[in-house]
Amino acid sequence: MYTIGSFSNLCNVPVKTVRYYSEIGLLNPLYVDSVTSYRYYDYDIR
């Protein structure tokens, strides 16, 4: 699992874009920490 910052670097897009994609339902985090609300993503290219 990757933090949103690591995932955005891996995909070569800004963090703001990843957040926007999440808001519109295009890209959903694998896990959201209930305490911190941190989003964690998985890089799966099947």
PDB file of N, CA, C, O and CB in Angstrom:
ATOM      1  N   MET A   1       0.839  -1.181   0.000  1.00  0.00           N
ATOM      2  CA  MET A   1       0.000   0.000   0.000  1.00  0.00           C
ATOM      3  C   MET A   1       0.879   1.238   0.000  1.00  0.00           C
ATOM      4  O   MET A   1       1.961   1.259   0.588  1.00  0.00           O
ATOM      5  CB  MET A   1      -0.952   0.001   1.210  1.00  0.00           C
ATOM      6  N   TYR A   2       0.394   2.257  -0.666  1.00  0.00           N
ATOM      7  CA  TYR A   2       1.122   3.512  -0.781  1.00  0.00           C
ATOM      8  C   TYR A   2       0.309   4.653  -0.180  1.00  0.00           C
ATOM      9  O   TYR A   2      -0.918   4.675  -0.268  1.00  0.00           O
ATOM     10  CB  TYR A   2       1.459   3.808  -2.249  1.00  0.00           C
ATOM     11  N   THR A   3       1.012   5.593   0.427  1.00  0.00           N
ATOM     12  CA  THR A   3       0.337   6.817   0.858  1.00  0.00           C
ATOM     13  C   THR A   3      -0.029   7.601  -0.383  1.00  0.00           C
ATOM     14  O   THR A   3       0.467   7.310  -1.472  1.00  0.00           O
ATOM     15  CB  THR A   3       1.233   7.668   1.822  1.00  0.00           C
ATOM     16  N   ILE A   4      -0.879   8.579  -0.235  1.00  0.00           N
ATOM     17  CA  ILE A   4      -1.315   9.361  -1.387  1.00  0.00           C
ATOM     18  C   ILE A   4      -0.139  10.063  -2.059  1.00  0.00           C
ATOM     19  O   ILE A   4      -0.111  10.181  -3.284  1.00  0.00           O
ATOM     20  CB  ILE A   4      -2.363  10.385  -0.963  1.00  0.00           C
ATOM     21  N   GLY A   5       0.828  10.530  -1.276  1.00  0.00           N
ATOM     22  CA  GLY A   5       2.008  11.187  -1.842  1.00  0.00           C
ATOM     23  C   GLY A   5       2.877  10.235  -2.630  1.00  0.00           C
ATOM     24  O   GLY A   5       3.325  10.558  -3.730  1.00  0.00           O
ATOM     25  N   SER A   6       3.118   9.064  -2.073  1.00  0.00           N
ATOM     26  CA  SER A   6       3.920   8.057  -2.772  1.00  0.00           C
ATOM     27  C   SER A   6       3.214   7.573  -4.033  1.00  0.00           C
ATOM     28  O   SER A   6       3.843   7.378  -5.074  1.00  0.00           O
ATOM     29  CB  SER A   6       4.213   6.870  -1.846  1.00  0.00           C
ATOM     30  N   PHE A   7       1.916   7.383  -3.929  1.00  0.00           N
ATOM     31  CA  PHE A   7       1.146   6.928  -5.079  1.00  0.00           C
ATOM     32  C   PHE A   7       1.146   7.968  -6.194  1.00  0.00           C
ATOM     33  O   PHE A   7       1.272   7.623  -7.369  1.00  0.00           O
ATOM     34  CB  PHE A   7      -0.285   6.609  -4.662  1.00  0.00           C
ATOM     35  N   SER A   8       1.004   9.235  -5.828  1.00  0.00           N
ATOM     36  CA  SER A   8       0.999  10.294  -6.846  1.00  0.00           C
ATOM     37  C   SER A   8       2.360  10.386  -7.536  1.00  0.00           C
ATOM     38  O   SER A   8       2.424  10.606  -8.746  1.00  0.00           O
ATOM     39  CB  SER A   8       0.632  11.656  -6.212  1.00  0.00           C
ATOM     40  N   ASN A   9       3.444  10.221  -6.782  1.00  0.00           N
ATOM     41  CA  ASN A   9       4.785  10.203  -7.390  1.00  0.00           C
ATOM     42  C   ASN A   9       4.957   9.015  -8.326  1.00  0.00           C
ATOM     43  O   ASN A   9       5.520   9.147  -9.413  1.00  0.00           O
ATOM     44  CB  ASN A   9       5.864  10.163  -6.303  1.00  0.00           C
ATOM     45  N   LEU A  10       4.474   7.867  -7.903  1.00  0.00           N
ATOM     46  CA  LEU A  10       4.575   6.660  -8.703  1.00  0.00           C
ATOM     47  C   LEU A  10       3.818   6.806 -10.027  1.00  0.00           C
ATOM     48  O   LEU A  10       4.270   6.324 -11.065  1.00  0.00           O
ATOM     49  CB  LEU A  10       4.044   5.464  -7.919  1.00  0.00           C
ATOM     50  N   CYS A  11       2.675   7.467  -9.979  1.00  0.00           N
ATOM     51  CA  CYS A  11       1.837   7.651 -11.177  1.00  0.00           C
ATOM     52  C   CYS A  11       2.165   8.935 -11.925  1.00  0.00           C
ATOM     53  O   CYS A  11       1.610   9.194 -12.993  1.00  0.00           O
ATOM     54  CB  CYS A  11       0.368   7.656 -10.790  1.00  0.00           C
ATOM     55  N   ASN A  12       3.069   9.742 -11.368  1.00  0.00           N
ATOM     56  CA  ASN A  12       3.493  10.989 -11.989  1.00  0.00           C
ATOM     57  C   ASN A  12       2.343  11.984 -12.182  1.00  0.00           C
ATOM     58  O   ASN A  12       2.226  12.628 -13.224  1.00  0.00           O
ATOM     59  CB  ASN A  12       4.135  10.696 -13.318  1.00  0.00           C
ATOM     60  N   VAL A  13       1.497  12.090 -11.146  1.00  0.00           N
ATOM     61  CA  VAL A  13       0.414  13.077 -11.137  1.00  0.00           C
ATOM     62  C   VAL A  13       0.437  13.798  -9.794  1.00  0.00           C
ATOM     63  O   VAL A  13       0.905  13.235  -8.804  1.00  0.00           O
ATOM     64  CB  VAL A  13      -0.981  12.401 -11.389  1.00  0.00           C
ATOM     65  N   PRO A  14      -0.057  15.026  -9.742  1.00  0.00           N
ATOM     66  CA  PRO A  14      -0.085  15.746  -8.467  1.00  0.00           C
ATOM     67  C   PRO A  14      -1.043  15.096  -7.454  1.00  0.00           C
ATOM     68  O   PRO A  14      -2.013  14.443  -7.838  1.00  0.00           O
ATOM     69  CB  PRO A  14      -0.492  17.200  -8.703  1.00  0.00           C
ATOM     70  N   VAL A  15      -0.761  15.281  -6.183  1.00  0.00           N
ATOM     71  CA  VAL A  15      -1.621  14.774  -5.116  1.00  0.00           C
ATOM     72  C   VAL A  15      -3.038  15.322  -5.282  1.00  0.00           C
ATOM     73  O   VAL A  15      -4.017  14.611  -5.056  1.00  0.00           O
ATOM     74  CB  VAL A  15      -1.052  15.155  -3.726  1.00  0.00           C
ATOM     75  N   LYS A  16      -3.136  16.573  -5.675  1.00  0.00           N
ATOM     76  CA  LYS A  16      -4.438  17.207  -5.869  1.00  0.00           C
ATOM     77  C   LYS A  16      -5.277  16.442  -6.902  1.00  0.00           C
ATOM     78  O   LYS A  16      -6.492  16.319  -6.749  1.00  0.00           O
ATOM     79  CB  LYS A  16      -4.256  18.670  -6.311  1.00  0.00           C
ATOM     80  N   THR A  17      -4.636  15.939  -7.933  1.00  0.00           N
ATOM     81  CA  THR A  17      -5.334  15.165  -8.959  1.00  0.00           C
ATOM     82  C   THR A  17      -5.840  13.844  -8.399  1.00  0.00           C
ATOM     83  O   THR A  17      -6.961  13.432  -8.698  1.00  0.00           O
ATOM     84  CB  THR A  17      -4.414  14.909 -10.156  1.00  0.00           C
ATOM     85  N   VAL A  18      -5.029  13.178  -7.593  1.00  0.00           N
ATOM     86  CA  VAL A  18      -5.444  11.916  -6.972  1.00  0.00           C
ATOM     87  C   VAL A  18      -6.648  12.175  -6.062  1.00  0.00           C
ATOM     88  O   VAL A  18      -7.599  11.394  -6.062  1.00  0.00           O
ATOM     89  CB  VAL A  18      -4.266  11.274  -6.164  1.00  0.00           C
ATOM     90  N   ARG A  19      -6.616  13.255  -5.296  1.00  0.00           N
ATOM     91  CA  ARG A  19      -7.752  13.593  -4.432  1.00  0.00           C
ATOM     92  C   ARG A  19      -9.006  13.873  -5.248  1.00  0.00           C
ATOM     93  O   ARG A  19     -10.100  13.442  -4.883  1.00  0.00           O
ATOM     94  CB  ARG A  19      -7.419  14.804  -3.562  1.00  0.00           C
ATOM     95  N   TYR A  20      -8.846  14.596  -6.354  1.00  0.00           N
ATOM     96  CA  TYR A  20      -9.981  14.899  -7.221  1.00  0.00           C
ATOM     97  C   TYR A  20     -10.568  13.614  -7.813  1.00  0.00           C
ATOM     98  O   TYR A  20     -11.786  13.433  -7.815  1.00  0.00           O
ATOM     99  CB  TYR A  20      -9.556  15.861  -8.347  1.00  0.00           C
ATOM    100  N   TYR A  21      -9.719  12.734  -8.307  1.00  0.00           N
ATOM    101  CA  TYR A  21     -10.188  11.464  -8.851  1.00  0.00           C
ATOM    102  C   TYR A  21     -10.942  10.661  -7.785  1.00  0.00           C
ATOM    103  O   TYR A  21     -11.923   9.984  -8.091  1.00  0.00           O
ATOM    104  CB  TYR A  21      -9.004  10.647  -9.397  1.00  0.00           C
ATOM    105  N   SER A  22     -10.484  10.740  -6.556  1.00  0.00           N
ATOM    106  CA  SER A  22     -11.156  10.059  -5.459  1.00  0.00           C
ATOM    107  C   SER A  22     -12.535  10.677  -5.204  1.00  0.00           C
ATOM    108  O   SER A  22     -13.510   9.958  -4.984  1.00  0.00           O
ATOM    109  CB  SER A  22     -10.297  10.119  -4.184  1.00  0.00           C
ATOM    110  N   GLU A  23     -12.610  12.005  -5.235  1.00  0.00           N
ATOM    111  CA  GLU A  23     -13.883  12.703  -5.006  1.00  0.00           C
ATOM    112  C   GLU A  23     -14.940  12.337  -6.034  1.00  0.00           C
ATOM    113  O   GLU A  23     -16.111  12.174  -5.690  1.00  0.00           O
ATOM    114  CB  GLU A  23     -13.666  14.202  -5.022  1.00  0.00           C
ATOM    115  N   ILE A  24     -14.537  12.205  -7.295  1.00  0.00           N
ATOM    116  CA  ILE A  24     -15.513  11.922  -8.346  1.00  0.00           C
ATOM    117  C   ILE A  24     -15.739  10.419  -8.545  1.00  0.00           C
ATOM    118  O   ILE A  24     -16.523  10.021  -9.407  1.00  0.00           O
ATOM    119  CB  ILE A  24     -15.058  12.548  -9.652  1.00  0.00           C
ATOM    120  N   GLY A  25     -15.061   9.592  -7.758  1.00  0.00           N
ATOM    121  CA  GLY A  25     -15.273   8.157  -7.805  1.00  0.00           C
ATOM    122  C   GLY A  25     -14.491   7.427  -8.882  1.00  0.00           C
ATOM    123  O   GLY A  25     -14.753   6.254  -9.147  1.00  0.00           O
ATOM    124  N   LEU A  26     -13.544   8.096  -9.499  1.00  0.00           N
ATOM    125  CA  LEU A  26     -12.747   7.486 -10.553  1.00  0.00           C
ATOM    126  C   LEU A  26     -11.652   6.587  -9.990  1.00  0.00           C
ATOM    127  O   LEU A  26     -11.309   5.568 -10.590  1.00  0.00           O
ATOM    128  CB  LEU A  26     -12.134   8.562 -11.428  1.00  0.00           C
ATOM    129  N   LEU A  27     -11.109   6.959  -8.850  1.00  0.00           N
ATOM    130  CA  LEU A  27     -10.024   6.219  -8.214  1.00  0.00           C
ATOM    131  C   LEU A  27     -10.320   6.129  -6.728  1.00  0.00           C
ATOM    132  O   LEU A  27     -10.336   7.143  -6.031  1.00  0.00           O
ATOM    133  CB  LEU A  27      -8.639   6.897  -8.471  1.00  0.00           C
ATOM    134  N   ASN A  28     -10.554   4.930  -6.248  1.00  0.00           N
ATOM    135  CA  ASN A  28     -10.889   4.752  -4.839  1.00  0.00           C
ATOM    136  C   ASN A  28      -9.703   4.207  -4.064  1.00  0.00           C
ATOM    137  O   ASN A  28      -9.014   3.301  -4.533  1.00  0.00           O
ATOM    138  CB  ASN A  28     -12.088   3.820  -4.687  1.00  0.00           C
ATOM    139  N   PRO A  29      -9.462   4.754  -2.881  1.00  0.00           N
ATOM    140  CA  PRO A  29      -8.363   4.238  -2.068  1.00  0.00           C
ATOM    141  C   PRO A  29      -8.633   2.799  -1.633  1.00  0.00           C
ATOM    142  O   PRO A  29      -9.781   2.394  -1.454  1.00  0.00           O
ATOM    143  CB  PRO A  29      -8.143   5.128  -0.839  1.00  0.00           C
ATOM    144  N   LEU A  30      -7.569   2.049  -1.470  1.00  0.00           N
ATOM    145  CA  LEU A  30      -7.685   0.677  -0.999  1.00  0.00           C
ATOM    146  C   LEU A  30      -8.132   0.666   0.463  1.00  0.00           C
ATOM    147  O   LEU A  30      -8.898  -0.198   0.889  1.00  0.00           O
ATOM    148  CB  LEU A  30      -6.343  -0.073  -1.165  1.00  0.00           C
ATOM    149  N   TYR A  31      -7.635   1.642   1.215  1.00  0.00           N
ATOM    150  CA  TYR A  31      -7.917   1.704   2.652  1.00  0.00           C
ATOM    151  C   TYR A  31      -7.896   3.162   3.094  1.00  0.00           C
ATOM    152  O   TYR A  31      -7.061   3.943   2.638  1.00  0.00           O
ATOM    153  CB  TYR A  31      -6.884   0.861   3.468  1.00  0.00           C
ATOM    154  N   VAL A  32      -8.821   3.527   3.989  1.00  0.00           N
ATOM    155  CA  VAL A  32      -8.835   4.854   4.600  1.00  0.00           C
ATOM    156  C   VAL A  32      -8.762   4.659   6.103  1.00  0.00           C
ATOM    157  O   VAL A  32      -9.626   4.010   6.694  1.00  0.00           O
ATOM    158  CB  VAL A  32     -10.114   5.676   4.189  1.00  0.00           C
ATOM    159  N   ASP A  33      -7.728   5.222   6.725  1.00  0.00           N
ATOM    160  CA  ASP A  33      -7.545   5.111   8.170  1.00  0.00           C
ATOM    161  C   ASP A  33      -8.668   5.868   8.871  1.00  0.00           C
ATOM    162  O   ASP A  33      -8.873   7.052   8.607  1.00  0.00           O
ATOM    163  CB  ASP A  33      -6.152   5.658   8.606  1.00  0.00           C
ATOM    164  N   SER A  34      -9.384   5.206   9.746  1.00  0.00           N
ATOM    165  CA  SER A  34     -10.537   5.817  10.417  1.00  0.00           C
ATOM    166  C   SER A  34     -10.141   6.904  11.418  1.00  0.00           C
ATOM    167  O   SER A  34     -10.951   7.776  11.733  1.00  0.00           O
ATOM    168  CB  SER A  34     -11.337   4.749  11.128  1.00  0.00           C
ATOM    169  N   VAL A  35      -8.923   6.862  11.912  1.00  0.00           N
ATOM    170  CA  VAL A  35      -8.463   7.850  12.883  1.00  0.00           C
ATOM    171  C   VAL A  35      -7.893   9.091  12.185  1.00  0.00           C
ATOM    172  O   VAL A  35      -8.250  10.219  12.524  1.00  0.00           O
ATOM    173  CB  VAL A  35      -7.405   7.231  13.808  1.00  0.00           C
ATOM    174  N   THR A  36      -7.018   8.875  11.223  1.00  0.00           N
ATOM    175  CA  THR A  36      -6.324   9.993  10.586  1.00  0.00           C
ATOM    176  C   THR A  36      -6.945  10.423   9.256  1.00  0.00           C
ATOM    177  O   THR A  36      -6.633  11.500   8.748  1.00  0.00           O
ATOM    178  CB  THR A  36      -4.887   9.627  10.366  1.00  0.00           C
ATOM    179  N   SER A  37      -7.811   9.600   8.698  1.00  0.00           N
ATOM    180  CA  SER A  37      -8.414   9.806   7.374  1.00  0.00           C
ATOM    181  C   SER A  37      -7.385   9.766   6.248  1.00  0.00           C
ATOM    182  O   SER A  37      -7.662  10.237   5.145  1.00  0.00           O
ATOM    183  CB  SER A  37      -9.146  11.134   7.341  1.00  0.00           C
ATOM    184  N   TYR A  38      -6.211   9.213   6.509  1.00  0.00           N
ATOM    185  CA  TYR A  38      -5.209   9.046   5.468  1.00  0.00           C
ATOM    186  C   TYR A  38      -5.714   8.011   4.472  1.00  0.00           C
ATOM    187  O   TYR A  38      -6.316   7.005   4.848  1.00  0.00           O
ATOM    188  CB  TYR A  38      -3.835   8.622   6.068  1.00  0.00           C
ATOM    189  N   ARG A  39      -5.458   8.277   3.205  1.00  0.00           N
ATOM    190  CA  ARG A  39      -5.861   7.360   2.144  1.00  0.00           C
ATOM    191  C   ARG A  39      -4.649   6.544   1.714  1.00  0.00           C
ATOM    192  O   ARG A  39      -3.546   7.071   1.569  1.00  0.00           O
ATOM    193  CB  ARG A  39      -6.469   8.132   0.934  1.00  0.00           C
ATOM    194  N   TYR A  40      -4.869   5.274   1.517  1.00  0.00           N
ATOM    195  CA  TYR A  40      -3.804   4.385   1.052  1.00  0.00           C
ATOM    196  C   TYR A  40      -4.256   3.727  -0.238  1.00  0.00           C
ATOM    197  O   TYR A  40      -5.394   3.271  -0.355  1.00  0.00           O
ATOM    198  CB  TYR A  40      -3.444   3.312   2.129  1.00  0.00           C
ATOM    199  N   TYR A  41      -3.345   3.683  -1.210  1.00  0.00           N
ATOM    200  CA  TYR A  41      -3.651   3.180  -2.533  1.00  0.00           C
ATOM    201  C   TYR A  41      -2.780   1.995  -2.865  1.00  0.00           C
ATOM    202  O   TYR A  41      -1.712   1.807  -2.283  1.00  0.00           O
ATOM    203  CB  TYR A  41      -3.479   4.267  -3.572  1.00  0.00           C
ATOM    204  N   ASP A  42      -3.249   1.189  -3.814  1.00  0.00           N
ATOM    205  CA  ASP A  42      -2.501   0.047  -4.292  1.00  0.00           C
ATOM    206  C   ASP A  42      -2.260   0.252  -5.788  1.00  0.00           C
ATOM    207  O   ASP A  42      -3.148   0.709  -6.507  1.00  0.00           O
ATOM    208  CB  ASP A  42      -3.259  -1.296  -4.005  1.00  0.00           C
ATOM    209  N   TYR A  43      -1.085  -0.079  -6.240  1.00  0.00           N
ATOM    210  CA  TYR A  43      -0.727   0.063  -7.650  1.00  0.00           C
ATOM    211  C   TYR A  43      -0.876  -1.293  -8.306  1.00  0.00           C
ATOM    212  O   TYR A  43       0.051  -2.103  -8.303  1.00  0.00           O
ATOM    213  CB  TYR A  43       0.725   0.618  -7.827  1.00  0.00           C
ATOM    214  N   ASP A  44      -2.046  -1.534  -8.866  1.00  0.00           N
ATOM    215  CA  ASP A  44      -2.345  -2.826  -9.481  1.00  0.00           C
ATOM    216  C   ASP A  44      -2.708  -2.592 -10.940  1.00  0.00           C
ATOM    217  O   ASP A  44      -3.725  -1.964 -11.233  1.00  0.00           O
ATOM    218  CB  ASP A  44      -3.501  -3.564  -8.728  1.00  0.00           C
ATOM    219  N   ILE A  45      -1.885  -3.093 -11.855  1.00  0.00           N
ATOM    220  CA  ILE A  45      -2.112  -2.833 -13.287  1.00  0.00           C
ATOM    221  C   ILE A  45      -2.471  -4.109 -14.031  1.00  0.00           C
ATOM    222  O   ILE A  45      -1.836  -4.435 -15.034  1.00  0.00           O
ATOM    223  CB  ILE A  45      -0.870  -2.195 -13.922  1.00  0.00           C
ATOM    224  N   ARG A  46      -3.442  -4.813 -13.575  1.00  0.00           N
ATOM    225  CA  ARG A  46      -3.873  -6.052 -14.237  1.00  0.00           C
ATOM    226  C   ARG A  46      -4.577  -5.785 -15.518  1.00  0.00           C
ATOM    227  O   ARG A  46      -5.001  -6.721 -16.196  1.00  0.00           O
ATOM    228  CB  ARG A  46      -4.764  -6.849 -13.345  1.00  0.00           C
TER     229      ARG A  46
END
